[in-house]
Amino acid sequence: QLNVTALCSLTDHLLSDHLLCSICVAIFIDPVSLKCQHTFCRQCLKDSLKAGNRHCPVCLDPIKQSRFKVNRILRDIMQELRSGIESGISEIEGARSEGSEVCPEHNQPLKLWCKKDKQLLCLVCRDSRVHQGHRFQPLDEAREDIQKRVASVLGVLRGDISKVEKLTQRHLRHCSGVMRAHVSLIVAFSSSALSGTSHLPLHNTP
């Protein structure tokens, strides 16, 4: 069971490079692995193959399979992380509304959040030498801050689809322009060779 103390580091870990799909550069959604062991979002891989890319985007190994193996370990990690976020908020909610969580050392209600140690504290803990000079928050404020961080993480988990689509379309338009320019040059050289002339039109590659 993941507790409140682990929540902040947990949300930061969600954004680490190990959990990013190299195609959409967002947190994995429905991760699947190729035979080369590289992992991508299922939909990202499908879209890449549909666009004619038959090589792994990371190592460039040829993709021969039509079905992809679900990366169960990574999928379970993502589910556990989401569960940890939800349980952390629930724990703060319970301590705030019910006062049911008490300090195991002083048997006092946990009313404060230590920002340095990322712990729930009672008033006696706050005044102790252990937490001298630390910054504290009431549970209400701590809950709001954590909920904002969770909302941000969930936004990344869902992915900014419209932004990715715009970037993809922009990249495709650029590639298309470059390819058209190259084709024009090839046609010009071919025409020149067939006609026996050395006069070629000039084309600028965008």
Residue pairs with C-beta under 8 A, 6 or more apart in sequence:
1 87
2 10
2 80
2 83
2 84
2 87
2 88
3 87
3 88
3 91
4 88
4 91
4 92
4 118
4 119
4 120
5 118
5 119
5 120
6 84
6 88
7 84
7 85
7 88
7 89
7 118
7 146
8 118
8 146
8 149
9 118
10 81
10 84
10 85
10 88
11 85
11 149
11 150
11 152
11 153
13 19
13 81
14 27
14 81
14 153
14 156
14 157
15 27
15 153
15 156
19 27
19 28
19 74
19 77
19 78
20 26
20 27
20 28
21 27
21 28
21 29
21 31
21 39
21 40
21 41
21 44
22 38
22 40
22 57
22 58
23 40
23 41
23 44
23 45
23 47
23 48
23 57
24 41
24 44
24 159
24 164
25 164
26 41
26 156
26 157
26 159
26 160
26 164
27 78
27 156
27 157
27 159
28 39
28 40
28 41
28 71
28 74
28 78
29 41
29 42
29 43
29 157
29 158
29 159
30 41
30 42
30 43
30 70
30 75
31 39
31 40
31 41
31 42
31 70
31 71
31 74
31 75
31 78
32 39
32 40
32 41
32 42
32 45
32 68
32 69
32 70
32 71
33 39
33 68
33 69
33 70
33 71
34 40
34 45
34 56
34 61
34 63
34 65
34 68
35 61
35 64
35 65
36 56
36 58
36 59
36 61
38 56
38 57
38 58
38 59
39 71
39 74
40 48
40 57
42 68
45 68
48 57
49 63
51 172
54 62
54 63
55 61
55 62
55 63
56 62
56 63
78 157
82 157
85 150
85 153
88 146
89 143
89 146
89 147
89 150
91 101
92 113
92 120
92 139
92 142
92 143
92 146
93 143
94 100
94 101
95 101
95 109
95 110
95 120
95 139
96 139
96 140
96 143
99 109
101 109
101 110
101 120
102 108
102 109
102 110
102 122
103 109
103 110
103 121
103 122
103 124
103 125
105 124
105 125
106 122
106 124
106 125
108 122
108 123
108 124
109 122
110 120
110 121
110 122
110 139
111 121
111 122
111 123
111 138
111 139
112 120
112 121
112 122
112 123
112 125
112 126
112 136
112 137
112 138
112 139
113 119
113 120
113 121
113 136
113 137
113 138
113 139
113 141
113 142
114 120
114 121
114 125
114 126
114 131
114 134
114 135
114 136
115 134
115 135
115 136
115 137
116 131
116 134
116 135
117 131
117 134
120 139
121 131
121 136
125 131
126 136
137 145
174 206
177 206
178 205
178 206
181 203
181 204
181 205
181 206
182 205
184 201
184 203
185 203
188 200
188 201
188 203
189 200
192 198
192 199
192 200
